């Protein structure tokens, strides 16, 4: 069985979140849904905070956050120590976010028309492996910026 994933979204992407959850479950992942599940307005920094803090418990392979554009929630996620959240826009970016940046979160926008399907981007992220090497040095430098 695949591992565990944590996911959260604001009102601008709750429907996309449900689509992603269904896809992940079909691939054998266990998914913790941090909400929200309605179109009632919430603040995306709050969702990013609870979702990322849940990820940091150490139980999850990776996390996903979503808002209307993916921008605000990805910025918010990256404010949490230990999080490397990539706002991906296509399959190549989703793959490279793991291969080069060892991202532990990816973000999407529920109101964005992507050239590739979000589930294909999720799969590209899942199937990718961090290359290490010179990229490890760079990821270490990224993480040192938190200090």
TORDOSE-791259 format. One record per residue: residue in three letters; z, y negated, x negated of N, C-alpha, C, CB in turn; residue number from 1. Coordinates in Angstrom, 2 decimals, padded with zeros to 5 digits. Atoms other than C-alpha are relative to their C-alpha. Glycine has a CB too. Example, Ala and Ser with C-alpha at 12.3 -4.5 7.8 and 13.67 -1.06 7.14 Angstrom:
! residues 2
<r "Ala", <000.00, 001.19, -000.89>, <007.80, 004.50, -012.30>, <000.00, -001.20, -000.90>, <001.25, -000.03, 000.99>, 1>
<r "Ser", <-000.06, 001.19, 000.82>, <007.14, 001.06, -013.67>, <000.73, -001.09, 000.77>, <-001.42, -000.46, -000.41>, 2>
! end
This chain:
! residues 147
<r "Unk", <000.00, 001.19, -000.84>, <000.00, 000.00, 000.00>, <000.00, -001.24, -000.88>, <001.22, -000.01, 000.95>, 1>
<r "Unk", <000.00, 001.30, 000.68>, <-000.67, -003.56, -001.08>, <001.40, -000.61, 000.10>, <-001.07, -000.96, 000.61>, 2>
<r "Unk", <-001.30, 000.64, 000.06>, <002.25, -005.87, -001.76>, <000.28, -000.95, 001.14>, <000.13, -000.72, -001.28>, 3>
<r "Unk", <-000.43, 000.97, -001.00>, <003.87, -008.72, 000.10>, <-000.57, -001.37, -000.30>, <001.53, -000.07, 000.07>, 4>
<r "Unk", <000.53, 001.35, 000.08>, <002.44, -012.16, 000.77>, <000.81, -000.88, 000.95>, <-001.54, -000.04, 000.36>, 5>
<r "Unk", <-000.64, 000.98, -000.86>, <004.15, -015.25, 002.17>, <-001.03, -001.07, 000.35>, <001.26, -000.62, -000.67>, 6>
<r "Unk", <000.98, 000.97, -000.46>, <002.15, -017.74, 004.23>, <000.65, -001.00, 000.95>, <-001.19, 000.70, 000.69>, 7>
<r "Unk", <-000.47, 001.04, -000.91>, <002.85, -021.03, 005.96>, <-001.10, -001.00, 000.27>, <001.22, -000.70, -000.57>, 8>
<r "Unk", <001.01, 000.99, -000.38>, <000.78, -023.62, 007.78>, <000.61, -001.02, 000.95>, <-001.22, 000.67, 000.64>, 9>
<r "Unk", <-000.40, 000.99, -001.00>, <001.22, -026.82, 009.71>, <-000.88, 000.15, 001.24>, <-000.09, -001.44, -000.58>, 10>
<r "Unk", <000.74, -000.06, -001.27>, <-000.23, -027.52, 013.15>, <-001.52, -000.10, -000.19>, <000.48, -001.11, 000.90>, 11>
<r "Unk", <001.42, 000.17, 000.24>, <-003.62, -028.38, 011.62>, <-000.70, 001.26, -000.48>, <-000.21, -001.07, -001.00>, 12>
<r "Unk", <000.61, -001.23, 000.53>, <-004.15, -024.84, 010.37>, <000.67, 001.26, 000.51>, <000.04, -000.02, -001.51>, 13>
<r "Unk", <-000.70, -001.19, -000.47>, <-002.00, -022.48, 012.43>, <-000.98, 001.09, 000.46>, <000.94, -000.36, 001.15>, 14>
<r "Unk", <000.98, -001.01, -000.41>, <-005.11, -020.76, 013.82>, <-000.63, 000.69, -001.20>, <-001.09, -000.63, 000.87>, 15>
<r "Unk", <000.52, -000.59, 001.24>, <-006.56, -020.26, 010.33>, <001.03, 000.93, -000.61>, <-000.39, -001.10, -001.00>, 16>
<r "Unk", <-001.08, -000.85, 000.53>, <-003.19, -018.89, 009.22>, <000.01, 001.35, 000.70>, <001.37, -000.70, 000.17>, 17>
<r "Unk", <000.01, -001.26, -000.75>, <-003.34, -016.27, 011.97>, <-001.18, 000.88, -000.40>, <-000.04, -000.28, 001.52>, 18>
<r "Unk", <001.18, -000.75, 000.46>, <-006.84, -015.25, 010.88>, <000.27, 000.63, -001.36>, <-001.25, -000.92, -000.06>, 19>
<r "Unk", <-000.31, -000.50, 001.33>, <-005.67, -014.89, 007.28>, <001.03, 001.13, 000.07>, <000.52, -001.14, -000.90>, 20>
<r "Unk", <-001.03, -001.05, -000.17>, <-002.60, -012.88, 008.35>, <-000.65, 001.30, 000.46>, <001.09, -000.45, 001.02>, 21>
<r "Unk", <000.69, -001.20, -000.48>, <-004.79, -010.46, 010.29>, <-000.81, 000.67, -001.08>, <-000.90, -000.34, 001.17>, 22>
<r "Unk", <000.80, -000.54, 001.09>, <-007.09, -010.05, 007.32>, <000.88, 000.68, -001.05>, <-000.83, -001.12, -000.65>, 23>
<r "Unk", <-000.91, -000.58, 000.99>, <-004.23, -009.46, 004.89>, <000.62, 001.31, 000.49>, <001.11, -001.00, -000.36>, 24>
<r "Unk", <-000.58, -001.23, -000.57>, <-002.63, -006.89, 007.19>, <-001.02, 001.13, 000.02>, <000.54, -000.25, 001.42>, 25>
<r "Unk", <001.04, -001.03, -000.01>, <-005.96, -005.07, 007.51>, <-000.23, 000.58, -001.39>, <-001.31, -000.58, 000.54>, 26>
<r "Unk", <000.12, -000.46, 001.38>, <-005.93, -004.77, 003.71>, <001.28, 000.68, -000.49>, <-000.35, -001.18, -000.93>, 27>
<r "Unk", <-001.22, -000.70, 000.34>, <-002.44, -003.24, 003.76>, <001.14, -000.86, -000.50>, <-000.30, 001.00, -000.99>, 28>
<r "Unk", <-001.07, 000.89, 000.44>, <-000.39, -006.30, 002.84>, <001.05, -000.16, 001.09>, <-000.57, -001.36, -000.39>, 29>
<r "Unk", <-001.09, 000.43, -000.86>, <002.97, -007.04, 004.36>, <000.04, -001.52, -000.09>, <001.39, 000.67, -000.41>, 30>
<r "Unk", <000.11, 001.46, 000.00>, <002.96, -010.70, 005.40>, <001.23, -000.61, 000.68>, <-001.29, -000.46, 000.72>, 31>
<r "Unk", <-001.09, 000.78, -000.59>, <005.91, -013.04, 005.96>, <-000.57, -001.32, 000.45>, <001.18, -000.21, -001.01>, 32>
<r "Unk", <000.53, 001.21, -000.62>, <004.85, -015.81, 008.33>, <001.11, -001.04, 000.08>, <-000.58, 000.31, 001.41>, 33>
<r "Unk", <-001.00, 001.07, 000.00>, <006.81, -019.00, 007.68>, <-000.32, -001.07, 001.05>, <000.07, -000.63, -001.39>, 34>
<r "Unk", <000.34, 000.93, -001.05>, <005.18, -020.72, 010.66>, <-001.03, -001.00, -000.46>, <001.24, -000.71, 000.49>, 35>
<r "Unk", <-000.31, 000.11, -001.40>, <004.06, -022.69, 012.47>, <-001.03, 000.77, 000.81>, <000.05, -001.47, 000.43>, 36>
<r "Unk", <000.85, -000.84, -000.84>, <002.52, -020.91, 015.40>, <-000.49, -000.71, 001.25>, <000.75, 001.24, 000.40>, 37>
<r "Unk", <000.46, 000.80, -001.14>, <001.65, -023.75, 017.78>, <-000.67, -001.27, -000.53>, <001.19, -000.36, 000.96>, 38>
<r "Unk", <000.62, 001.27, 000.42>, <-000.35, -027.00, 017.71>, <000.97, -001.19, 000.00>, <-001.16, -000.31, 000.90>, 39>
<r "Unk", <-000.98, 001.09, 000.01>, <002.88, -029.03, 017.95>, <000.16, -000.55, -001.41>, <001.37, 000.48, 000.56>, 40>
<r "Unk", <-000.01, 000.66, 001.30>, <003.02, -031.55, 015.12>, <001.25, 000.29, -000.81>, <-000.14, -001.49, 000.19>, 41>
<r "Unk", <-001.07, -000.17, 000.99>, <005.12, -030.75, 012.05>, <-000.46, -000.67, -001.29>, <000.34, 001.54, -000.23>, 42>
<r "Unk", <000.31, 000.64, 001.28>, <005.26, -032.21, 008.54>, <-000.30, 001.06, -001.04>, <001.15, -000.91, -000.46>, 43>
<r "Unk", <000.42, -001.02, 000.97>, <003.33, -030.18, 005.95>, <000.89, 000.10, -001.23>, <-001.40, -000.29, -000.44>, 44>
<r "Unk", <-000.90, -000.21, 001.15>, <005.77, -030.96, 003.08>, <001.15, 000.96, 000.32>, <000.57, -001.35, -000.47>, 45>
<r "Unk", <-001.08, -000.92, -000.40>, <008.46, -029.12, 005.06>, <-000.48, 001.44, -000.05>, <000.50, -000.34, 001.42>, 46>
<r "Unk", <000.55, -001.36, 000.00>, <006.22, -026.07, 005.49>, <-000.22, 000.47, -001.43>, <-001.33, 000.06, 000.80>, 47>
<r "Unk", <000.20, -000.36, 001.41>, <005.25, -026.11, 001.80>, <001.34, 000.36, -000.64>, <-000.67, -001.17, -000.78>, 48>
<r "Unk", <-001.31, -000.25, 000.60>, <008.92, -026.30, 000.83>, <000.59, 001.34, 000.38>, <000.94, -001.08, 000.39>, 49>
<r "Unk", <-000.61, -001.27, -000.41>, <010.13, -023.37, 002.90>, <-000.83, 001.20, -000.45>, <000.19, 000.04, 001.52>, 50>
<r "Unk", <000.86, -001.11, 000.40>, <007.11, -021.21, 002.06>, <000.11, 000.26, -001.51>, <-001.47, -000.30, 000.37>, 51>
<r "Unk", <-000.10, -000.17, 001.46>, <007.30, -021.83, -001.70>, <001.38, 000.50, -000.41>, <-000.30, -001.33, -000.71>, 52>
<r "Unk", <-001.35, -000.48, 000.34>, <011.07, -021.34, -001.81>, <000.17, 001.48, 000.37>, <001.08, -000.86, 000.73>, 53>
<r "Unk", <-000.02, -001.42, -000.36>, <010.62, -018.03, -000.01>, <-000.72, 000.81, -001.06>, <-000.64, 000.23, 001.39>, 54>
<r "Unk", <000.74, -000.69, 001.07>, <008.02, -017.01, -002.60>, <000.87, 000.17, -001.24>, <-001.28, -000.77, -000.36>, 55>
<r "Unk", <-000.80, -000.01, 001.22>, <010.45, -017.85, -005.40>, <001.17, 000.98, 000.06>, <000.53, -001.39, -000.27>, 56>
<r "Unk", <-001.02, -001.06, -000.05>, <012.85, -015.16, -004.15>, <-000.44, 001.21, -000.82>, <000.26, 000.42, 001.46>, 57>
<r "Unk", <000.51, -001.06, 000.85>, <010.61, -012.83, -006.16>, <-000.53, 001.22, 000.73>, <001.06, 000.43, -000.91>, 58>
<r "Unk", <000.43, -001.16, -000.78>, <009.56, -010.51, -003.34>, <-001.52, 000.06, 000.23>, <000.70, -000.01, 001.32>, 59>
<r "Unk", <001.38, 000.15, -000.43>, <005.93, -011.62, -003.11>, <-000.99, 000.02, -001.17>, <-000.16, -001.28, 000.77>, 60>
<r "Unk", <001.07, 000.03, 000.98>, <002.67, -011.11, -004.99>, <-000.57, -001.41, -000.14>, <-001.12, 000.98, 000.39>, 61>
<r "Unk", <000.53, 001.35, 000.00>, <001.41, -014.55, -004.00>, <000.29, -000.64, 001.35>, <-001.51, -000.02, -000.31>, 62>
<r "Unk", <-000.20, 000.72, -001.24>, <001.56, -017.19, -001.31>, <-001.24, -000.78, 000.38>, <001.17, -000.93, -000.11>, 63>
<r "Unk", <001.10, 000.80, -000.53>, <-000.83, -019.13, 000.88>, <000.61, -001.10, 000.87>, <-001.01, 000.88, 000.82>, 64>
<r "Unk", <-000.41, 001.10, -000.85>, <-000.32, -022.55, 002.44>, <-001.24, -000.67, 000.56>, <000.88, -001.03, -000.77>, 65>
<r "Unk", <001.14, 000.62, -000.68>, <-002.58, -024.35, 004.90>, <000.46, -001.21, 000.80>, <-000.70, 001.02, 000.92>, 66>
<r "Unk", <-000.18, 001.14, -000.89>, <-002.77, -027.73, 006.57>, <-001.39, -000.43, 000.46>, <000.78, -001.19, -000.72>, 67>
<r "Unk", <001.29, 000.42, -000.51>, <-005.59, -029.75, 008.12>, <-001.10, 000.02, -001.06>, <000.10, -001.38, 000.59>, 68>
<r "Unk", <000.98, 000.02, 001.09>, <-007.37, -030.31, 004.80>, <000.38, 000.92, -001.15>, <-000.16, -001.40, -000.52>, 69>
<r "Unk", <-000.51, -000.76, 001.14>, <-005.24, -028.23, 002.45>, <000.51, -000.90, -001.11>, <-001.07, 000.91, -000.54>, 70>
<r "Unk", <-000.36, 000.92, 001.08>, <-004.72, -031.32, 000.32>, <001.50, -000.29, -000.02>, <-000.78, -001.31, 000.15>, 71>
<r "Unk", <-001.41, 000.39, -000.03>, <-001.28, -032.50, 001.42>, <000.94, 001.16, -000.27>, <000.34, -000.60, 001.33>, 72>
<r "Unk", <-000.90, -001.15, 000.18>, <000.26, -029.04, 001.54>, <-000.10, 000.56, -001.41>, <-000.33, 001.08, 001.03>, 73>
<r "Unk", <000.11, -000.48, 001.38>, <-001.14, -028.09, -001.88>, <000.71, -000.96, -000.95>, <-001.49, 000.15, -000.41>, 74>
<r "Unk", <-000.74, 000.97, 000.82>, <000.19, -031.32, -003.42>, <001.50, 000.26, 000.14>, <-000.33, -001.46, 000.42>, 75>
<r "Unk", <-001.42, -000.26, -000.25>, <003.56, -030.59, -001.81>, <000.45, 001.28, -000.69>, <000.27, 000.09, 001.50>, 76>
<r "Unk", <-000.36, -001.28, 000.63>, <003.59, -026.98, -003.02>, <000.14, -000.16, -001.51>, <-001.05, 001.08, 000.32>, 77>
<r "Unk", <-000.03, 000.17, 001.45>, <002.88, -028.09, -006.57>, <001.17, -000.85, -000.49>, <-001.28, -000.62, -000.47>, 78>
<r "Unk", <-001.22, 000.72, 000.38>, <006.02, -030.25, -006.54>, <001.18, 000.95, -000.20>, <000.34, -001.04, 001.08>, 79>
<r "Unk", <-001.07, -000.99, 000.10>, <008.12, -027.06, -006.39>, <-000.11, 000.68, -001.36>, <-000.08, 001.04, 001.16>, 80>
<r "Unk", <000.00, -000.65, 001.31>, <009.09, -025.78, -009.86>, <-000.40, 001.47, 000.13>, <001.39, -000.11, -000.67>, 81>
<r "Unk", <000.43, -001.39, 000.01>, <007.34, -022.50, -010.59>, <-001.24, 000.29, 000.82>, <001.09, 000.86, 000.48>, 82>
<r "Unk", <001.17, -000.21, -000.86>, <004.45, -022.98, -008.17>, <-001.24, -000.58, -000.67>, <000.21, -000.64, 001.39>, 83>
<r "Unk", <001.33, 000.43, 000.42>, <000.82, -023.19, -009.25>, <-000.93, 000.26, 001.18>, <-000.48, 000.76, -001.32>, 84>
<r "Unk", <000.79, -000.13, -001.23>, <-001.10, -023.82, -006.04>, <-001.38, -000.60, -000.21>, <000.72, -000.68, 001.19>, 85>
<r "Unk", <001.39, 000.44, 000.12>, <-004.88, -024.06, -006.12>, <-000.60, -000.24, 001.37>, <-000.84, 001.03, -000.79>, 86>
<r "Unk", <000.74, 000.32, -001.22>, <-006.78, -025.80, -003.35>, <-001.44, 000.45, -000.26>, <000.08, -001.54, 000.37>, 87>
<r "Unk", <001.30, -000.60, 000.31>, <-009.86, -023.60, -003.41>, <-001.03, -000.40, 001.05>, <000.12, 001.53, -000.08>, 88>
<r "Unk", <001.06, 000.44, -000.90>, <-013.20, -024.57, -001.92>, <-001.13, 001.01, 000.16>, <-000.56, -001.30, -000.47>, 89>
<r "Unk", <001.03, -001.03, -000.10>, <-015.36, -021.48, -002.49>, <000.48, 001.26, -000.73>, <-001.36, -000.51, -000.60>, 90>
<r "Unk", <-000.39, -001.28, 000.61>, <-015.29, -017.89, -003.79>, <000.22, -000.14, -001.50>, <-001.08, 001.06, 000.26>, 91>
<r "Unk", <-000.14, 000.15, 001.45>, <-015.82, -018.91, -007.42>, <001.33, -000.69, -000.35>, <-001.18, -000.81, -000.56>, 92>
<r "Unk", <-001.25, 000.70, 000.27>, <-012.91, -021.37, -007.34>, <001.21, 000.88, 000.29>, <000.08, -001.29, 000.82>, 93>
<r "Unk", <-001.11, -000.90, -000.33>, <-010.66, -018.81, -005.66>, <000.21, 001.01, -001.12>, <-000.27, 000.74, 001.32>, 94>
<r "Unk", <-000.10, -000.96, 001.10>, <-011.44, -016.26, -008.38>, <000.55, -000.67, -001.26>, <-001.37, 000.64, -000.28>, 95>
<r "Unk", <-000.39, 000.68, 001.24>, <-011.07, -018.74, -011.25>, <001.44, -000.53, 000.05>, <-000.96, -001.14, -000.29>, 96>
<r "Unk", <-001.38, 000.47, -000.11>, <-007.76, -020.04, -009.89>, <000.98, 001.05, -000.51>, <000.34, -000.37, 001.45>, 97>
<r "Unk", <-000.84, -001.09, 000.53>, <-006.31, -016.64, -010.80>, <-000.39, 000.32, -001.43>, <-000.13, 001.25, 000.88>, 98>
<r "Unk", <000.48, -000.43, 001.31>, <-008.48, -015.75, -013.83>, <000.42, -000.99, -001.10>, <-001.53, 000.14, 000.01>, 99>
<r "Unk", <-000.28, 001.01, 001.03>, <-007.92, -019.04, -015.70>, <001.36, -000.67, 000.16>, <-001.06, -001.04, 000.02>, 100>
<r "Unk", <-001.22, 000.78, -000.23>, <-004.87, -020.66, -014.07>, <001.18, 000.82, 000.46>, <-000.28, -001.06, 001.02>, 101>
<r "Unk", <-001.05, -000.88, -000.49>, <-002.85, -017.67, -012.90>, <000.75, -000.61, 001.19>, <000.99, 000.32, -001.13>, 102>
<r "Unk", <-000.59, 000.60, -001.20>, <-002.29, -019.46, -009.59>, <000.81, 001.05, 000.75>, <-001.09, -000.61, 000.92>, 103>
<r "Unk", <-000.81, -000.91, -000.82>, <000.47, -017.93, -007.51>, <-000.06, -000.40, 001.48>, <001.44, 000.01, -000.48>, 104>
<r "Unk", <000.25, 000.45, -001.37>, <-000.53, -019.85, -004.37>, <-001.43, -000.48, 000.10>, <001.00, -001.13, 000.41>, 105>
<r "Unk", <001.26, 000.65, -000.32>, <-003.81, -020.80, -002.78>, <000.17, -000.75, 001.30>, <-001.17, 001.04, 000.10>, 106>
<r "Unk", <-000.10, 000.86, -001.18>, <-004.33, -023.45, -000.14>, <-001.36, -000.15, 000.66>, <000.57, -001.38, -000.37>, 107>
<r "Unk", <001.21, 000.19, -000.79>, <-006.85, -023.95, 002.63>, <000.23, -001.08, 001.05>, <-000.43, 001.32, 000.67>, 108>
<r "Unk", <-000.04, 000.97, -001.09>, <-007.68, -026.55, 005.26>, <-000.55, 000.58, 001.28>, <-000.77, -001.25, -000.38>, 109>
<r "Unk", <000.43, -000.52, -001.30>, <-007.88, -025.54, 008.88>, <-001.11, -000.80, 000.64>, <001.17, 000.05, 000.92>, 110>
<r "Unk", <001.03, 000.85, -000.58>, <-010.23, -028.42, 009.62>, <-001.19, -000.18, -000.94>, <000.58, -001.36, 000.35>, 111>
<r "Unk", <001.07, 000.06, 001.00>, <-012.60, -027.80, 006.69>, <-001.07, 001.05, 000.32>, <000.57, 000.21, -001.43>, 112>
<r "Unk", <001.12, -000.94, -000.11>, <-016.04, -026.21, 006.99>, <-000.36, 000.46, -001.41>, <-001.24, -000.65, 000.73>, 113>
<r "Unk", <000.23, -000.53, 001.34>, <-016.21, -024.02, 003.89>, <-001.37, 000.67, -000.10>, <001.09, 000.99, -000.36>, 114>
<r "Unk", <001.28, -000.70, 000.18>, <-019.47, -022.69, 002.42>, <000.16, 001.52, -000.02>, <-000.66, -000.46, -001.30>, 115>
<r "Unk", <-000.32, -001.43, 000.01>, <-017.81, -019.27, 002.04>, <001.13, 000.24, 001.00>, <000.41, 000.49, -001.44>, 116>
<r "Unk", <-001.07, -000.28, -000.95>, <-015.51, -017.55, 004.50>, <001.35, 000.00, -000.71>, <-000.24, 001.35, 000.71>, 117>
<r "Unk", <-001.36, 000.04, 000.56>, <-011.81, -018.06, 003.92>, <000.45, 001.41, -000.37>, <000.99, -000.64, 001.00>, 118>
<r "Unk", <-000.44, -001.36, 000.33>, <-011.22, -014.30, 004.03>, <-000.69, 000.52, -001.26>, <-000.28, 000.96, 001.17>, 119>
<r "Unk", <000.67, -000.37, 001.25>, <-013.84, -013.80, 001.30>, <000.66, -000.69, -001.19>, <-001.49, -000.36, 000.06>, 120>
<r "Unk", <-000.70, 000.70, 001.07>, <-012.05, -016.43, -000.77>, <001.35, 000.65, -000.30>, <000.20, -001.48, 000.36>, 121>
<r "Unk", <-001.27, -000.70, 000.19>, <-008.73, -014.68, -000.21>, <-000.24, 001.30, -000.78>, <000.68, 000.31, 001.38>, 122>
<r "Unk", <000.32, -001.24, 000.70>, <-010.32, -011.40, -001.32>, <-000.33, -000.24, -001.47>, <-001.16, 000.71, 000.68>, 123>
<r "Unk", <000.34, 000.32, 001.39>, <-011.74, -013.02, -004.46>, <001.26, -000.28, -000.80>, <-000.96, -001.20, -000.07>, 124>
<r "Unk", <-001.28, 000.29, 000.65>, <-008.26, -014.29, -005.31>, <000.77, 001.29, -000.26>, <000.84, -000.97, 000.86>, 125>
<r "Unk", <-000.73, -001.27, 000.12>, <-006.67, -010.89, -004.67>, <-000.60, 000.89, -001.08>, <000.01, 000.74, 001.35>, 126>
<r "Unk", <000.69, -000.91, 000.92>, <-009.28, -009.01, -006.70>, <-000.04, -000.49, -001.44>, <-001.39, 000.22, 000.49>, 127>
<r "Unk", <000.07, 000.57, 001.35>, <-009.09, -011.34, -009.71>, <001.27, 000.33, -000.78>, <-000.20, -001.53, 000.08>, 128>
<r "Unk", <-001.12, -000.21, 000.91>, <-006.84, -010.75, -012.72>, <000.05, -001.14, -001.01>, <-000.10, 001.37, -000.73>, 129>
<r "Unk", <-000.18, 001.05, 001.00>, <-005.41, -013.36, -015.06>, <-000.47, 000.52, -001.35>, <001.49, -000.45, -000.08>, 130>
<r "Unk", <000.56, -000.40, 001.30>, <-007.26, -013.23, -018.40>, <000.99, -000.15, -001.15>, <-001.23, -000.79, -000.29>, 131>
<r "Unk", <-000.91, 000.23, 001.12>, <-004.40, -014.49, -020.53>, <-000.71, -000.69, -001.15>, <000.62, 001.32, -000.47>, 132>
<r "Unk", <000.64, 000.59, 001.17>, <-005.40, -015.41, -024.08>, <000.16, -001.51, -000.03>, <-001.46, 000.35, -000.04>, 133>
<r "Unk", <-000.06, 001.45, 000.07>, <-006.26, -019.08, -024.42>, <000.46, -000.61, 001.32>, <-001.37, -000.57, -000.38>, 134>
<r "Unk", <-000.43, 000.50, -001.31>, <-005.61, -019.46, -020.70>, <001.51, 000.03, 000.15>, <-000.65, 000.82, 001.12>, 135>
<r "Unk", <-001.46, -000.06, -000.03>, <-001.98, -018.41, -021.15>, <000.59, -001.25, -000.64>, <000.52, 001.27, -000.72>, 136>
<r "Unk", <-000.47, 001.22, 000.67>, <-001.48, -021.30, -023.58>, <-000.11, -001.19, 000.96>, <-000.82, -000.28, -001.31>, 137>
<r "Unk", <000.22, 001.12, -000.92>, <-002.89, -023.67, -020.97>, <000.95, 000.07, 001.20>, <-001.45, -000.01, 000.48>, 138>
<r "Unk", <-000.94, -000.16, -001.11>, <-000.80, -022.24, -018.13>, <001.41, -000.37, -000.47>, <-000.04, 001.45, 000.55>, 139>
<r "Unk", <-001.30, 000.39, 000.54>, <002.28, -022.60, -020.34>, <000.13, -001.52, -000.08>, <000.21, 000.62, -001.40>, 140>
<r "Unk", <-000.02, 001.47, 000.05>, <001.36, -026.26, -020.86>, <000.12, -000.60, 001.39>, <-001.27, -000.52, -000.68>, 141>
<r "Unk", <-000.14, 000.47, -001.39>, <000.94, -026.73, -017.11>, <001.47, 000.10, 000.43>, <-000.92, 000.85, 000.96>, 142>
<r "Unk", <-001.38, -000.21, -000.43>, <004.38, -025.26, -016.50>, <000.98, -000.89, -000.75>, <000.38, 001.46, -000.18>, 143>
<r "Unk", <-000.87, 000.89, 000.78>, <005.92, -027.38, -019.27>, <000.03, -001.40, 000.59>, <-000.46, -000.06, -001.46>, 144>
<r "Unk", <000.01, 001.31, -000.64>, <004.94, -030.45, -017.28>, <001.13, -000.16, 001.02>, <-001.33, -000.24, 000.66>, 145>
<r "Unk", <-001.12, 000.05, -000.93>, <007.75, -029.56, -014.86>, <001.29, -000.50, -000.67>, <000.24, 001.37, 000.61>, 146>
<r "Unk", <-001.23, 000.36, 000.72>, <010.31, -030.34, -017.56>, <000.18, -001.49, -000.09>, <000.00, 000.59, -001.39>, 147>
! end
